[in-house]
């Protein structure tokens, strides 16, 4: 597609539930990133994929968070046993090689109630 | 929607004036820097980037200056327009790293 697409744009879930957030990167971009942005803050790195593999997952806050990119294109960020502190905007970005200008999607606003 | 500019430093400029947004970074190993613009409810939008082997780069109405000695980055916007109103973030990454580290952000408000 022309840009990075993220679905859903908004997600409200109850504490303890499981959620999946989807990212469609720009076609042909091998690098894909997930970031999390809390209100009034800059985005914080979660995980980086090069192709199908997670090259760097050092930003994932704990083992409730997991992400996959099975075919090297679409990625899914999975959060188990959601907590109210997980509420944030989850941003996905892609780039052609990984060291050029990243293009971000509009994000998924997750609210845990 | 909620504002990403809540509690951020704010710069107010008159339409048509030039704007300068500053950013300090701490990692002396950072070698790639990007400025992003973020409007409410949207993701960060790439504006301009610069690598550490340069100290100035110009785009359309924007200029980025890099001073590695004092670890300072600035974004200059010429002839600021109402559409420039947004939160601006600087981001950096170091050699061999793919993580972007974002600064705190500055909210730019353009007064018509």
HADDOCK unambig.tbl for C-alpha pairs under 7 A between the chains (distance, minus, plus):
assign (segid A and resid 39 and name CA) (segid B and resid 4 and name CA) 5.85 0.50 0.50
assign (segid A and resid 40 and name CA) (segid B and resid 4 and name CA) 5.01 0.50 0.50
assign (segid A and resid 40 and name CA) (segid B and resid 5 and name CA) 5.60 0.50 0.50
assign (segid A and resid 40 and name CA) (segid B and resid 6 and name CA) 5.00 0.50 0.50
assign (segid A and resid 40 and name CA) (segid B and resid 7 and name CA) 6.20 0.50 0.50
assign (segid A and resid 40 and name CA) (segid B and resid 8 and name CA) 6.46 0.50 0.50
assign (segid A and resid 41 and name CA) (segid B and resid 104 and name CA) 6.00 0.50 0.50
assign (segid A and resid 42 and name CA) (segid B and resid 102 and name CA) 5.48 0.50 0.50
assign (segid A and resid 42 and name CA) (segid B and resid 103 and name CA) 6.24 0.50 0.50
assign (segid A and resid 42 and name CA) (segid B and resid 104 and name CA) 5.60 0.50 0.50
assign (segid A and resid 42 and name CA) (segid B and resid 105 and name CA) 6.50 0.50 0.50
assign (segid A and resid 43 and name CA) (segid B and resid 102 and name CA) 6.32 0.50 0.50
assign (segid A and resid 44 and name CA) (segid B and resid 101 and name CA) 6.95 0.50 0.50
assign (segid A and resid 45 and name CA) (segid B and resid 99 and name CA) 6.30 0.50 0.50
assign (segid A and resid 45 and name CA) (segid B and resid 100 and name CA) 6.78 0.50 0.50
assign (segid A and resid 91 and name CA) (segid B and resid 43 and name CA) 6.97 0.50 0.50
assign (segid A and resid 98 and name CA) (segid B and resid 98 and name CA) 6.32 0.50 0.50
assign (segid A and resid 99 and name CA) (segid B and resid 98 and name CA) 6.57 0.50 0.50
assign (segid A and resid 101 and name CA) (segid B and resid 46 and name CA) 6.86 0.50 0.50
assign (segid A and resid 103 and name CA) (segid B and resid 45 and name CA) 6.97 0.50 0.50
assign (segid A and resid 103 and name CA) (segid B and resid 46 and name CA) 6.74 0.50 0.50
assign (segid A and resid 104 and name CA) (segid B and resid 43 and name CA) 5.71 0.50 0.50
assign (segid A and resid 104 and name CA) (segid B and resid 44 and name CA) 5.99 0.50 0.50
assign (segid A and resid 104 and name CA) (segid B and resid 45 and name CA) 6.74 0.50 0.50
assign (segid A and resid 105 and name CA) (segid B and resid 43 and name CA) 5.47 0.50 0.50
assign (segid A and resid 106 and name CA) (segid B and resid 42 and name CA) 4.60 0.50 0.50
assign (segid A and resid 106 and name CA) (segid B and resid 43 and name CA) 4.11 0.50 0.50
assign (segid A and resid 107 and name CA) (segid B and resid 43 and name CA) 6.04 0.50 0.50
